[in-house]
């Protein structure tokens, strides 16, 4: 049983108060009994705390939350800004994605292209056996592509080699995949009844995990709030699902969503269902209504809507009747802030979504124009993307001041803004040591800039300042050697704007301290005791030490070999089965699972038998009958380390004095 939620709120003393809520069993849906989860997610600062901000546009709607918002400054784009173009001679509906210097385009002829993003040269190309209408996703040098031939492909994104593919036999896929918690989530679409109404989950090796039945076709794409998954179905429902594939709740609208994908921010979900639901809706995480906007279309006509995009304060979308409109609403209360007409539209089958950079909205129109609009609602520029006036249904991908899009008639276009502030490296990367920060600081006017780092997007520490133009090269160097490992945000503040990117700092851990080595006491030798104090990153500091590595040698000159690994928290080791009186040399390192520390100091010791020998046995005294002479006999001590015997004598059985020292092979004395 799954709960449908409409207009619901919770009273802390009386439980759920309902003005219109029904609980129904959904036939043919593979759902288990679930509860309504009531939790509001306090995510401060749009998406900052939950995922790594990147300079690359690697997926549909830029991030897992569906924001379509990249934190870089991109201003002043026109037709003269065209850098390169390429004709695929095929219709294009899937939006471009980019990682670093690689741009990826998929066409309705089934082709997957990898371009040099700066020059437009084709690096590799592969042809599937079906249309591709779904935007691919890139992660860890892999690109995942869903084709109408029924396959979800996993390619090596650098070479085009097929790593694996998952077959649904037949599928008309419009839904774009999402990677979340080591899962690939996508909706295969029409073609196979075992899949067509389902959101399915695969592991990153293409193995099936689970499926969730929405009871209707899915053309929208999954997204997440960082904890739960949301998917909109063509039946007008939006579902909340946990990471195991269990339904939590659904909300029924009067629209159909089609390809429109919602947006999550600050514990809220924002969406526009379209068709007869002519407004934007925001839900709380428990499925209750946060707000409903006024009707966007006061004429009362049905609407086709784009996916919702959002920055820190507002949401933006495109909707169509016989005209095409861009609209902005407040995330706080749903108030309509402004609406702008951007042209006529004839075919409303598809519609591009707005892409956002700092203070700018870029949206293509059915009539083939690219509009640059301020977030306050002022059209700053618009120009014809291609002389053919082809419609553009792809959502622009923005990266380092470059804007990539594709026309319906197959032209891939790359434009470059005049005013750019961005960080191109680190681009969500793992870094250590001295980091060269690369990026773009470009302007037609004089410029000053400062680079900062932060762990929380609130408190920033200055790295360096400058006043020169940078076009993709190293801006400055950042010494991270004294910083604690974790997630860091880099920010450039310049005269004409700012840019933000994120990285994971993983410096090698610091080595253990105070290493000592000495012969193990009270034994017959063959053992050395090592002791040390913990690395400053074991239990504190970066707290990422997973093991210690002991290296050993019998000479300070020959190479040391790895002798043993010990778990973190260990401060002692007894090295056994050693040769007595042979010197052994040691050093230790710390290891965090990726990086190894520099060596500790070298120490050395040799093992020896430090126990006293057993007393001689069988000692006897004989008087041979010769005056002044006594003969002493004893049994030989068989211990290997016997150096000799000491003979003591006394005349009163109390006060003994050393008489003589004898060799180890002596067993008698006269």
N, C-alpha and C positions, 0 to 999 in steps of 0.2 A: 504494500500500500504506500502510495506516495502522496504527499500533501500538496494541494493547490492552495496558494495564498493570495488573497485579494483584500486590501485595506485592513491589515491586521496590525495590532500593536500589543505590547505586553505591559500589563500592570504588575508591579513587583509583588503586590499583596494578593491579587485576585487571579493571577495567571493570565492567560490569553483572552483578551476581549475582542470579540468579532463583530464587525458590522456586515461583512459579506465574505464568508469563508466556507468552503466545502471540502469535505474529505471523501474521496471516491477511489474505488478500486479501478485501476486502469487495466482493461483486458489486453491480453497478448503482450504485456510489458514484463520483462524479466526483472522485477524489482522486489526488494525485500522491505520488510517493515522498517521504517526509519522514523526518527524523531525530527522535529524542527529544531535546528541548531540556532541558538540565539547568541550571537557574538558580534560585536562591532570591532573592526580592526582599526586600531589607532596607528595608521601609517602616516607619519608626519613627513611633509615635503613629498611632493608627487613622485612616487616610485623610488625615491632615492635610497631608502634604507633597505629595500628588499631585493634589488637586483643591480647588476653592474652596468652603469651607464657606459655606452660604447659609442665610438665614432662611426661605426658601420651600421648599415640598415640591413640586417640579416634575415628578416622574417616579415610576414604580412603584418602591417600596422606597427612595425618597428620593434615592439617589445611584447612580452608575454601578457601584459595588461591591456594591450590594444590602444595605446595612446596616440600613435602616429606622430610622436613628438620627439624630436632630437634636440639636444641642448647645445646648439651652436648658432652663431649669427650668420645669416644668409640674407643679403639685401641686394637689390638692384639687379634684376635678371631681365633681359630682353632678347629679341631675336638675334641681335648681334653677339649674344653671349654663347652661341652655338659653338661647341668645341669639336664634336664629331657626330656622325650619324652612320647607321648601318641599316640596309634594307634586307629583312628576312623573307620578304615576299610571302608573308603569311599573316593572317589576322592574329592579333595579340590581345589577350584579356588578362592573363596573369601579370601581376605587377613585378617590377624589377626588384632584385635584392642584391646587396653588395657586401663584400667582406674585404677590407683593405684595398688592394689594387685589382680585385677581381669582381666583375659585374656578371650577373646571371639573368638570362631572359629565357622564358619558355613560350612556345607558340602553339597555336591551334592546329598546326600541321604535325605536332608531336615532337618538335625539336627542342633540345636543351642546349643553349649557347653559354659559353664562358668567354667573356671579353676582358681584355686589358682595359680597366675602367678609365684610364687617363688617355689612352690613344685610340681605343675602339677596335683594336686588332682581335680577331677570333683566336683564342688559345686552344679550345677544344669544343667539339660539338657532337651530340648524340641524338639519334632519332628513335623515339618510341613508336609504338604502333597505334597510338590514339591521340586525340586532342589533349592539350594541357591547358586547363583553365584555372588551375589552382596555383597560387603563389608558393614557390618552394621555400624551404627554410635551411639555413646554414648553421652548422655548429661543429667545432673540433675538426675542421678540414673535411667535413662531410656535407653533402647537400642532398636533401630528401625531396623527391618530386613525385607527385601523384598524377597518373595518366589515365585517359579514357580506355586504355588497353587493359585496365583492371589491376595494374601493378603500382605499388608504391616503391620507387627506386631509391636506393642509397648509393650515391656516387662518391668517389674521392673527388672533392671539390677542386683540387689542383690539377688532376690528370684526366678526369672523366671516367676512370675505371669503375665498373659496377662492382660494388662490394657485396650487395645482396638486394633482393627484391621480394616483396610480399604480395602475393596474388589473391585478389578477390574474384578472379575469373572474368568478371565483367563489372564495370563501374563507370558512371559518368560523374566524375568528381569535380566539384566546384569549391568544396571546403578546403582551406589551407591548413597544413599540419602545424602542430604546436609541440615543442619539446618541454616537458615539465616533470621534475622529479625522476629523471632517467627513463621517461616514457615518451613515445611518439603518439600523439593523439590526433586523429583525423576522422572524417566521415566519408566513406567511399562513395556514397551517393547511389543513384538509380542503376539497376542492372542485375543485382543478385539479392534475392529476398533475405538471404542470411546476413546481409550487410546494409541494405539501402536505407533503413530507418535508424541506423545505429551510429553512435560514436564509438570507435574502437581504440584500444590501447595496445601498443606493441612495445617490447623492450628495444634497446638501441641496437640489438642484433637482428631485429625483424621478427622476433618470436611473439606470438599472440599472448596477451595477458588477460584482457576482459573486454566486454562490449556492454553498451548501455543503450536501451531502446527508447527513442523519443516518440515512437508511434507515428512518425511522418518523415518525409525526406528532409535532409539537412543540406542546405547550401551555404549556411553561415559557417564561421570558423570558431573553434574553441579558444578560450582565453582563461586566465586565472587571476585571482586576487592574491596569489602567493601561497594559499592554503587549499582552496577549493577550485574546481573546474566549473566553468559556465559554458553552456551551449544553447543556441537558439535554433528552433526547428521551424519548418514551413507551416506547421499548424498554429503558429503564433505563440508558442510557449517558449519560455526561457527556463532552463533547468540548472539547478545547482547539484554538483556531483562530488563525492569525495574521491581521493586518489586511488581507492580500491574499486571504483566503479559503482558505488552505491548512491542511489538518488537521495537527496536531502529534501528538496522541495522543487516545485515548479510554479511559475507565475503565468497565467493565461492572459494574453492580450487579444485585441480585435484585429491585429495585423497578421502578417505572414513572414516577416523578416527577409525572406529570400536570401541574398548574399550579405545582408547587413550584419556586422559583428559589433557587439557591445564594447564598452570600455569600463575598466575597474579603476577606482582611485579612492583612497581614504575610507575603505570599508563600505563603499557604495558602488553600485553598478548602474551604468547609464546606457540607454538604448532607445532607438526609434523603430517600432515594428513596421511602420509604413502601411500602405493600402488604406483601410478604413480607420486605422488608429493614427490620427493625424497630429500626434503630439509626441513629445519626448518624455520618458518615464525614468525615474531614479528609484531604485530599491535599496533598502538596508540589507545587511548580510543575512538577516533572518527571513528575507522574502517580503517583509512589509514595505509599504510604499513610503518613500522619503518625500518625494514630490511628483506631481504630474504637471507638465507645462500646459499653457494655453495651446489651442490649436495653431499649428504653423500655417495652415492653409484655411483661412477664414471663408473661402469660397465653398468649402465643403467637398472638394473633389478628393478622390483617392490619390494617394501619393506613393511614389517610389523613392526610397531613401537610401542614402549611403550609410556606410559604417560611421559610428560616432568617434570623433577624435577629441583629445583633451589635453590641456596644459595644466598649470597649477590651480587656476581659478575657474576656467570656463570650459564648455564643450562646444564643438563645432561639427556641423554636418551639412551635406548637400541633399536637397530634395527636389523632386520634379513633379510638375503637373503637365502643362504645355510649355511651361517655362522652367528654367533651372535656377535654383536659389541656393545661396550660402547663408546659413543661419548660425548665430552664436547665442548660447544660453549660460546663465550662471549655474555653477555646480552647487551653490549653496541653497538656492530656492527655485531654480527652473525658470526664472524670469527671462523672457526673450530680450536680449540686449540689442540686437540688430539683425536685419535681413537684407541681402543684396541679390539682385537679379543679375545673372551672368549669361543670359541668352536663351534662345529657344531650344526645344528638344523635340524630336519626332519619335525616335525609338527609345523607349524607357526600359529595355530589357536589362541593360547594365548601367552602372553609374559609378564614377570615380569618387574616392573619398579624399577629404582635404589632408594634406601633410603639413606639419607644423615645425617651425624652427623658432628661435627666440624672437617673439613679437611679430612673426610673419606666418601667413597661411598661403600655401601654394595649392591651387586646385585647377585641374584641366576641365574643359567644358565639352559638351557634345559637339559644338561647332568647331572644336579644334583649337581653342585658345587656352593659354596658360595664364591664370590670374595670380598676381601677387597682391595680397590684401593684408593690411595691418590687423592685428588682433582687436583693434578698436573699431574695425569695420570700414576702413577707407581703402578703396581700390588704388593701389600705388602704381600698378603697371599691368598691362595685358597685351599679349601678342599672339599671332598665329603660329602655332608650333610647326606646322608643315604646310607647304603651299597647296597641298592636295585638299586642305580643309577637312581631313579625316577626323572623325570623332576620336576622342581619347577616353578610354575606360580604365586605364591603369592608374593606380595611385602612385604619385612620384616618390622615388627614393632619394633622400638627401644625405650627402656625406662629404664633409670637408669643403663645403661651398659648391659642390657639383650637384646638379639636379638631373636625375635620370628618369625618363618615362618612355613609353612606347605608344604609337598610334595604332588604331584599329586596323589600318591597312599595312602594318608590318614594319614601320620605321622605328628604329631605336635611336633615341636622341639623348645627347649629353650637353647640358648648358652649365656655364660657370658664372657665379655671381661676382659683382665688382667688390662688394664689401663682405669680408669673411673673417670670422674668428672661430677657430676650431682646434681641437687637439686630435691629431691622427694617430699618435702613439704615446702612451699605452692605449690600446683599443680593447679594453676588457682583458688585457693580458696579465699573466703572472710575471712579476719583475723582482729584481734583487739588486743590491749593490748600488753602483752609480748608474742612474737611469737617464738616458737621453730622451728628453721630451720633444716630440716632433709635432708640427701642426701648421696651420695657416693663419697668418695675421696680415690681411690685405686690405688696402683702402686706397681711394683716389686722393686722399688728403693726408696730412701729417698725423702721426699716430704715436701714442704711448701705451705701454702695456705692463702688466704685472702678472706673474704666475704664482699660484698658491697651491697648497695641498691641505686636505682635511680628512678626518675620519668620520665626520657626522654631518657634513654639509652645513654646519653652523659656524664652527670655529675654524678659521683658515690661518695657515702659517705661510708667510711669504717665502718664496724660493728665489726669485730674481725679478728684475725689471729691465725694460728696454724701450727703444723708440724706433726700431727698424722693421721693415717688411720681411715677413717669412712666408715662403711658398712651399711648404711640405718638408722642409729640412729641419734640423735640430734647433729648437728655440733656446733651450737651456738644459743644464744638467742638475739632477736631483740626487743628493746623497742620502740614501736610505739606511745606511749601515747601522745607525744608532736607533732606528725606529722599530717599534713592535710590529710583528707580522699582523696582517689583517687586510680589510678592504679600505682603500684610499680613493679619494676623489681629487682630481686635478682640475684647476680652474684658471683660465686666462681672462682677466678683465682688461679690456682695451678701450680706447677712446670711442670706438664705434660699436661696441657690443662685448659679448663674452662667449666662451665655450667651455664645456665641461665634459670630462671623460673619467672613467673609473679603471681601477686595476686592483689586483691582489698582490700584496707585498709578501714575499716568502723568502726572506734572507736565510742563509744557512744558520742553524742554531749556534750558540756559543759553546765552546768545549767545556767539559768538566774541569774543575779546579782542584788544586792541592793534591795531585796524584803522588802517591808514595809506593815504594816496593821494598819488601824486606823478606828475609828468610822466615818461613813459617815456624813459630816456636814449638818446642817440646815435641819434636818428631825426629825421625831418623833421616830427614832430608827429603829431597825430591819435590819440594813444594815452596812456592813463593806467594806471599799475600800482597795483593794490590788493594789500595783504598783511595777514595777521592771524595770530594764534595760535589753535589749535583751541579749540572749546568745551570746558569742563571735563567735558562729557558725551559727548565724542567720543574713544573709546578708554579712557575711565575714567569714574568717576562712575556715572551710569545707563547710560552706553555705548549710547545709543539714537538718536543723531543719524544720520539717513539722508541729509540733504542740507543745504547752505547756500543761502540765497536772497539775491540781491543786488538791492537797490532803488536806483533812480537818479532824479535830478531835475536840472534846470538852474537851479533856484531853491530857496532854503531855505524858501520860502513856499508854492509850489504843491505838489500831491500828488506823492508818489513813486510810481513804477510798478515792478512786478516786472520786472527786466531779464533775469535769468538764474538758473538753479539749478546748483549744483555738488555733486558727491558728497562724502560725509563723508571726512575725512582731507585735504581740499584746504586749502591755506594761501595761495594766490596766484591772481591773475587779471589778465590784460591786456585792458583794454577798448579796442577799436579803432574805426576809422571815425568818430572824433570831430572836431568843429570846433575848429580851433586858436584859442587865446586865449579860448575860452568856458569859463566855470567850470562844473564838474559836481560834484554833491553825491551822496554814497553813504551807505547803512547796510546792515548784514547781519543776518540772523536765522538761527537753527538750526531745523530741522524734524525731528520724530521719526516721521513717518508719520501722526500724529494731531494733535499740538499744535505750534504755532510759538512760538518764544521771543520775548521782548521784543526790541526793536531794539538793536543795538550803538550806540556813539556815532556821530555824523554826521561825516564827513570830506569834504574837497573839494580839488580841484586843477583846473588847466587845462592842456591840452596846447599845446605850442609846438614850433617847429623849433629843436632845440638842436644842429644840426650847423653848422659854419662854412660860409659860401658858397664856391663855387668861385672860384679866382683869376681876375682879369680876363684875357682873351685878346687877342692882337693888339696888345699895347702897342708903339708905335713913337715915336721921337723925331726931329723934323725941325728943321734950322737954317734959318730963313727968310731968313738973310742980313742980318738986322737986329741990330745989336750988342746983346749982353746978353739976347737972347731965344731961347728954345727952345719948340717946339710939341710937345705930347704927344697921341697919339690911341690909343684902344682900343675893343674891341667891347663892347657893352652886355651885362651879365649878365642873363639872362632869368629868374632865380629870383624868385618872387613876394615874398619877404620881404626883398629887398635894401633896406637903409636908406640907403646912400650908399657913397662911396669914400674911402679914405684914401690920400693921396699922400705917399710918403716919399722923401728925397733924401740923397745922400752925395757927397762929393768924392774918396773913396778906395775906394769899393766895399765898404767894411766897416762903417763907422759911419753908419747911417742915422738920420735924425730926421724926425719928422712935419712935413710942410710945410703941408698943408691938408686939410680935410675937404670933400668935394664931394657934391652931391645925387645921388640914384640915377639921375636922367635925364641926367647929365653923361657925355659920352664923349670930352671933350678938355679940354686945359688949356694955357695959355700962361704 
